[in-house]
Amino acid sequence: MGTERKGGEPVKTILLVGATGSLGSQIALALLTKGAKLRLLVRPGSRAKLAADVAAASEIVENEASAFDGVYTVVSAVQGEPETIVDAQLNLLRAARAAGVRRFIPSDYSLNLFGLAEGENVNSDWRREFARRAEKERGAVEVVHVLNGGFLDRGVLFGFLGAFDLEKGEAYLWGDGNERMEVTTYADTAAYTAEAAVADGPLPGEFFVAGESLTFHELVNETAAGLGRPVTVKKLGTLADLDAEIARHLQAEPGNRFSWLPLMYWRGMLNGKGKLGELQNAQYPAIHPTGVREYVKRMVAGNA
Ligand SMILES: NC(=O)c1ccc[n+]([C@@H]2O[C@H](COP(=O)([O-])OP(=O)(O)OC[C@H]3O[C@@H](n4cnc5c(N)ncnc54)[C@H](OP(=O)(O)O)[C@@H]3O)[C@@H](O)[C@H]2O)c1
């Protein structure tokens, strides 16, 4: 199901949902680079947000009715709350199953959400809820969770997370900083996701990939090396202090996700619970993922 021959090579049709988003737009490019036949399921009114080169090279559909016909893999890069992450993705999975789709990649792309306990990170809770229900409903569809750690990006690792203030040259530590954590750029996550989408398979259900795996202290050293100037570590407390800090933010501003969600992610990286399992990187030697030092150098040069 979902393959046709082009010049002797099987061409797989991949249905991507969320192609107008930050990660989805990069997955679209990576799938086109892989030579996949790309179909985009786009919400009515969102079509204009597609990158022109992606739109020109893809089939665009706004209606789920026939979107799944002949599809090999459904890739989701949606973002949202439980109505999207659980309900809408389950609807996509059901449609994929009915159409005989081979594989479904849900919108996870994070630290190892299966290592976290309930309530530790709401975003991870919703994705585990999807995973549990998908396991019951998937039939013969292979569900593959792409897990890549934090995004190695100015807006995420060096922004949203609150782990660094690069202008001040500071990094913020809770606990001892000796656990390993993973970081991966958007582009590398997209490239590995495209590989997972077209793979003849089967694939591991938890598809771990990373740009770099390192401790907090190594992360700080690599960042400083990329910046070409020192980064000072500010110790903010123990991991128990971080739990208390998150609880305080949750109580004070439950509706303001930006006050506590970044700390939840940073906790899952610092305490080792979000650490990935065995990486799949070696299976895809054509991808040379960007590490921290290289990314920071690019950022300093204005190329990231
Ligand atoms: N590891 C990390 O550090 C990290 C950081 C950021 C994000 N992520 C993960 O990466 C994934 C993508 O995030 P993003 O930042 O790229 O998201 P984004 O830029 O906000 O894009 C979200 C996409 O989802 C679509 N969408 C939202 N609700 C939908 C629905 N109900 N039905 C269909 N499409 C829907 C949007 O379409 P419209 O254009 O129609 O609105 C858009 O294409 C998420 O799982 C997110 O948690 C990971």
PDBQT file of the ligand as one rigid body, heavy atoms in Angstrom, charges set to zero:
ROOT
HETATM    1  N1  LIG A 401      11.516  19.120  21.356  1.00  0.00    +0.000 N 
HETATM    2  C1  LIG A 401      11.288  20.411  21.428  1.00  0.00    +0.000 C 
HETATM    3  O1  LIG A 401      12.078  21.162  22.020  1.00  0.00    +0.000 OA
HETATM    4  C2  LIG A 401      10.075  20.985  20.771  1.00  0.00    +0.000 A 
HETATM    5  C3  LIG A 401       9.930  22.377  20.686  1.00  0.00    +0.000 A 
HETATM    6  C4  LIG A 401       8.820  22.896  19.983  1.00  0.00    +0.000 A 
HETATM    7  C5  LIG A 401       7.859  22.022  19.461  1.00  0.00    +0.000 A 
HETATM    8  N2  LIG A 401       8.027  20.673  19.611  1.00  0.00    +0.000 N 
HETATM    9  C6  LIG A 401       7.012  19.732  19.092  1.00  0.00    +0.000 C 
HETATM   10  O2  LIG A 401       6.997  19.753  17.670  1.00  0.00    +0.000 OA
HETATM   11  C7  LIG A 401       5.655  19.522  17.217  1.00  0.00    +0.000 C 
HETATM   12  C8  LIG A 401       5.254  20.633  16.235  1.00  0.00    +0.000 C 
HETATM   13  O3  LIG A 401       5.336  21.861  16.925  1.00  0.00    +0.000 OA
HETATM   14  P1  LIG A 401       5.517  23.251  16.137  1.00  0.00    +0.000 P 
HETATM   15  O4  LIG A 401       6.139  24.202  17.101  1.00  0.00    +0.000 OA
HETATM   16  O5  LIG A 401       6.137  23.000  14.815  1.00  0.00    +0.000 OA
HETATM   17  O6  LIG A 401       3.992  23.650  15.951  1.00  0.00    +0.000 OA
HETATM   18  P2  LIG A 401       3.378  24.957  15.229  1.00  0.00    +0.000 P 
HETATM   19  O7  LIG A 401       4.452  25.742  14.547  1.00  0.00    +0.000 OA
HETATM   20  O8  LIG A 401       2.526  25.630  16.236  1.00  0.00    +0.000 OA
HETATM   21  O9  LIG A 401       2.460  24.313  14.096  1.00  0.00    +0.000 OA
HETATM   22  C9  LIG A 401       1.352  23.568  14.469  1.00  0.00    +0.000 C 
HETATM   23  C10 LIG A 401       0.749  22.921  13.234  1.00  0.00    +0.000 C 
HETATM   24  O10 LIG A 401      -0.334  22.118  13.663  1.00  0.00    +0.000 OA
HETATM   25  C11 LIG A 401      -1.475  22.442  12.870  1.00  0.00    +0.000 C 
HETATM   26  N3  LIG A 401      -2.658  22.172  13.684  1.00  0.00    +0.000 N 
HETATM   27  C12 LIG A 401      -2.944  22.645  14.916  1.00  0.00    +0.000 A 
HETATM   28  N4  LIG A 401      -4.097  22.116  15.360  1.00  0.00    +0.000 NA
HETATM   29  C13 LIG A 401      -4.559  21.304  14.389  1.00  0.00    +0.000 A 
HETATM   30  C14 LIG A 401      -5.692  20.472  14.255  1.00  0.00    +0.000 A 
HETATM   31  N5  LIG A 401      -6.611  20.380  15.227  1.00  0.00    +0.000 N 
HETATM   32  N6  LIG A 401      -5.834  19.763  13.115  1.00  0.00    +0.000 NA
HETATM   33  C15 LIG A 401      -4.924  19.842  12.127  1.00  0.00    +0.000 A 
HETATM   34  N7  LIG A 401      -3.813  20.614  12.200  1.00  0.00    +0.000 NA
HETATM   35  C16 LIG A 401      -3.636  21.329  13.318  1.00  0.00    +0.000 A 
HETATM   36  C17 LIG A 401      -1.297  23.902  12.509  1.00  0.00    +0.000 C 
HETATM   37  O11 LIG A 401      -2.091  24.181  11.372  1.00  0.00    +0.000 OA
HETATM   38  P3  LIG A 401      -2.711  25.647  11.049  1.00  0.00    +0.000 P 
HETATM   39  O12 LIG A 401      -1.669  26.338  10.202  1.00  0.00    +0.000 OA
HETATM   40  O13 LIG A 401      -3.952  25.330  10.319  1.00  0.00    +0.000 OA
HETATM   41  O14 LIG A 401      -2.939  26.340  12.367  1.00  0.00    +0.000 OA
HETATM   42  C18 LIG A 401       0.207  23.925  12.205  1.00  0.00    +0.000 C 
HETATM   43  O15 LIG A 401       0.458  23.411  10.909  1.00  0.00    +0.000 OA
HETATM   44  C19 LIG A 401       4.772  19.464  18.464  1.00  0.00    +0.000 C 
HETATM   45  O16 LIG A 401       4.563  18.134  18.843  1.00  0.00    +0.000 OA
HETATM   46  C20 LIG A 401       5.624  20.158  19.509  1.00  0.00    +0.000 C 
HETATM   47  O17 LIG A 401       5.341  19.766  20.829  1.00  0.00    +0.000 OA
HETATM   48  C21 LIG A 401       9.106  20.145  20.234  1.00  0.00    +0.000 A 
ENDROOT
TORSDOF 0
